[in-house]
Amino acid sequence: MTLVLPLAIPWFAAVALAALDGRRPAVGWAAVASLAAALVATAALAIRVWTEGPVETVTGGWPVGVGITLRADALSVLFSLLTLAVLVVCLAHEVLSGIESRLFPALVAFMTVGLTGLFLTGDIFSFYVFFEIAMVSAYVITGYGGRPRQISAAFVFAVVNLLGSFVFLIAIAATYHVTGSLEMGQVAERIADVEPSTVILIAVTVFVAFGVKLGLFPFHFWLPVVYASVRPAVAAILSGALANIGTYGVLRFGADVFPRELEFSASALVVLGVITILYGAMQAMSRRTAPEVIAYSSIGQVGYVLIALAIGGPIGYAAAVLYAILNSLNKVLLFLASGLRGWLVGAAFFVGVISVAGIPPAAGFFGKLEVFRAAIEDASVTLVALLFLGGALSVVYLLQIYQHVYWRPGGVAAGGEASPVVLRALTFAVALVVLALGLWPEPLLAASRAAAEVLVGGPE
Amino acid sequence: MSLPARVSAALAALAFVLTLAGWWSGSPGIDLPWAPSLGLRLSFELDGLGVLYSLLATGIGFAVVLYSGAYVPLHLEHQQRPHRDEVRFFGLLLLFMVSMVGLATARDLILLFVFWDLTAIASYFLIGYDRQEAEARTAALMALVVTGVTAVLLLIGTLVLYAEYGTFSIPELVASVEPGGTVTLAATLMALAGLAKCAQVPFHFWLPRAMAAPSPVSAYLHAAAMVAAGVFLLGRIYPFLETSELLLDGLVVVGFASMFVGGIVALTRDRLKQLLAYSTVSQYGYVVVLYGLGDTVGVVGASFYVIAHALAKSALFLTAGAVAEATGERRLSELGGLRRAMPALALGSGLAAAGLAALPLTIGFFKDELFFQAGVERSPGIAVLTILGAALTFAYIGRFWIGVFLGPTRAPAHRVSALLTGPVVALGGLVLVGGLLPEPFVALANAAAEASLGAAASVDVFYHLDARAENLMALSAYAIGAAALAAPRVWRAAAETCARLGERLGPERVYVATIRSLNETSDRIHGIEVRDLRTRIAAILVPGGLLVLLGLLATPTAGAYTVGSLDRGDTALVLVLATAALAAIATTLPRQHLTLLLVAASVGFSLAVVYAFLGGPDVALVAVLVETTLTLLFIGVFALMPRASLRRLAALRTPPTRRWRDPLVGAAAALAAFLVVWGALSRPSVGESVAEEHVRLTPDAHAKDVVTAILTDFRGLDTLGEITVVAIAFFGIATLLRRGRLS
């Protein structure tokens, strides 16, 4: 039951919300409450997983492989918790600033179903189904606001990502053909016996599919226009919640299903990661609006996750998980702050800036620390130097945009009316969370370590 | 004084007293677990080095806060800014103070790093306090970029040590490090971070720019915080530094370079604060040289030098601020004769200047004595350089004080608050006290050196009225310095040339050019970012295909791809497949929408036939139904679309570049997909496929056929999911039709 609640609550909520007018604050708050309830249910599940080990069930009580396996382990509950928290905050933000579309709360709830579902499933086809639920909701949410640039962003987003989904589907079909199973555990077990030449092509296809979701160079061309055109809360949802599909996907499929292929292609992944970091940073450098800079920055930041994943082992995986989580929090903070004006907004944005740049006391510092640690344990001087370069570039572009927006007389934040206090308070609260996690990093470090243990197949 | 100023002053005074009390009582410090996963501890201890820098941070901080109580309201008034900006100023100053104390007392390298960056953040906001001015924004950015980026070297150095020794604790590391490549590498990286922070060549350029900050901030930054943190780090990691002679020699070189660069440029500056800023570069050069020369004298001398410099330099910066408030002038060439209008200030800053120039009876005399002693102990060549450095200091600081307070009055001064002169007189007084009664200061320096050296240090200083080397060196330094002051024409042109050369070719130019070229490159590559949909899709298909190809090339292909055999019965199937393939290729040709639709539909219908041949009549039926529905739907949509726009779209000519590109992209993608599928199909079907389980268990699911059982029971969750997908898509379309506002 603990495993079903995080899925069932948002699904029933979404169905009910679809019938109501989401523009009414009461409906919006009901949606927030239902997502919060799902968050609580997930937290209960997480505590059980952390204390007792993975929780598993097969739908309909069928044998493993016949029914759909739902499985919660330290990696999946961590991503579920993060994603739900992000969605609660972003939805509350949008409710507070006034929802414009009747269906927005329902769509966010549907997206929640898709995201928690794909984190909690142990079946590659049902992963795809939940992935589709999340993506289809995301296509519609991207058009939220209804302005021409948002509609056209939604069009680009949908076309490109449908292509990505199709690529993923090919990989799933091929996987099923060579293993005869859809259950991840069985797939991982049987695929180890299949010729490497076949599996590597399947693994590459999966990687391309997630690369599109993640916005890795060179699959990123859809991303900047989408993130920079949509409303700030939507950008926060896309980068803070939906993008977790990509990071979770490469971690789960890379380290759990295709570990042999991951190790085999480690150097290629590092190269792609480095290019992504440098490319994202160089594109972000001279962009003049905060959303554009954050969009390119989020391309670059994914590179760190990829590099940590490629380094692998307990340290590399833990670094990848930690970095992915912090990246998502940072992006939520930055996007939400970028849409506001007035006192404390600049401070909140600055916390996001130093967190992305990996400067303490913001939480992002520990992400950088772990990635550097992984690279140093890997004894790769070139990699450390390139990470250093990427970090230096990020300091420059982040501070440039911060000063451009918040310090320059006539900067975006200088003129105009201040945003409502509640919105600023909510955003500032996110900033405080980022600071608090930087001052007391133990929970995050321990959680990402536990998640990494799942991936290296450590003690369960 | 305003409330924030009072509160800050009280807190600073309290912190100062507590530090003193902690030193006397030998407080055990704090040690709490912080992040056990990484073995991090919240570990603080007031050792000698910690006491020294904490006392500086809180003591000089107290003086600066008092001064700011009068200065900041005037400053805000000049700029017509609201009074509440004062809160931010004092808040940041306190943050600065706390981070310095934390830095000085931290016993864990990660903790140290956190405070290290906190000082950078506090100074960033203080340097950029006048954020409406472009100069302040550039300066703040430069300070944080230079110190923040080099700080990462400190982190990397720390992690290198952690990888080797498995701990971040400084005492544990000090106990376990052994000379070798790892420690030298780590120490070099850390030392670089320290040198950048204390503005040593070639990182020195950020410091003069940071003069854009209000004067009290400059005083604090130079004397007791931020810049002092750089040399503090050298003292803290001295046990790692001394494992490599080469590294120590490197410090000597960098220190002397900074000493001369800073000193020569200081001789040429006209703006008071610029002169003092270059003087700081030069003065911390002394400290770096002392650490580089090492041994007990060097390390004690470095700590003692920091105290003496902090007292003198903070007084001089506050003087510059008070002079600017009183006269409105900030340049030596516009100032003069202020001793008449501001006698107290003249006295206080005179003592401070004498201290910096190392005249007897000031604390500065002993700082130079230790400096000379360390130089003599090393080699005659070094000794000569130390004399030249001291002479330079004598000359530029004399130029500063004489220029402001002696000679004819150039700018009239009006009265300023006693809070602006009081701290200067007090600090100047301390410089004198240190000259008459150096014991407590030397004791502090000895304690600090003990923390660096790991062994008790007991260096004593006295006035010796004999012809020992140090005294003769001091006399020659005064003589050279005085001669330079008396005959500026001799060196003026040469110094100006040096300064100009530095501006033309120096590291600041490199920094500015780098930032500019980064932005220009960014603009350029942004110009070629993909913007149209077709290219966006191509940008996924082509790299995706290349990666697949890479995977193919990287793995052994022998036996991986097999071609099955065909028998006669398959002829029809092959024909249908060929039809489907031809139809798929044909979809790229039509220009009319309707034709395109029909060709695309024929692909679907051909595939339906394939399913029928492969023994899936139910799947074939579904495919036919879907294909028919979709085709009819599209025809309906076309009928609703304006005829003119359809015709216009059909008449669009494909640009010549795309005529070749698009088919190639399509072919590449198709080839990659083909390879993946071929690879998978070359594997024989697995024996233990779940499909057989499905067939076997269908009766248990009370279903009449397998498909029903799978859809409604075994994988019912997927079915529910797909229904949800369709529902969401429906919502999306409905929203689109209502222009995003479904109501």
Interface residues (C-beta under 8 A of the other chain):
Chain A: W11 A18 D21 R23 T59 G60 W62 P63 G65 V66 G67 I68 E100 S101 R102 L103 A106 L107 F110 V113 G117 F125 S126 V129 F130 E132 I133 V136 S137 Y139 V140 G143 Y144 G145 G146 R147 Q150 I151 F155 V156 V159 V160 L163 G164 V167 I170 A171 A173 A174 T175 H177 V178 T179 G180 S181 L182 E183 R190 V194 E195 P196 S197 T198 I200 L201 I202 A203 V204 T205 F207 V208 G211 V212 P218 F219 F221 W222 P224 V225 F264 S265 A268 Y279 M282 Q283 A284 M285 S286 R287 I354 A357 G358 I359 P360 P361 F365 K368 L369 F372 R373 I376 E377 V384 F388 G391 A392 L393 V395 V396 L399 Q400 Q403 W407 R408 P409 W440 P441 E442 L445 A446 R449
Chain B: W34 A35 P36 S37 L38 I110 F113 V114 D117 L118 A120 I121 G128 R131 Q132 R137 A140 L141 L144 V145 G148 V149 A151 V152 L153 L155 I156 L159 V160 Y162 A163 I515 L518 N519 E520 T521 S522 D523 I525 H526 E529 V530 R531 L533 T535 R536 I537 A539 I540 L541 P543 G544 L547 V548 L550 G551 L552 A554 T555 P556 T557 G559 A560 A673 L675 V676 V677 G679 A680 L681 S682 R683 S685 V686 G687 E688 S689 V690 A691 E693 H694 L697 A701 D713 F714 R715 G716 L717 D718 G721 E722 T724 V725 A727 I728 A729 F731 G732 T735 L736 R739 G740 R741 L742 S743
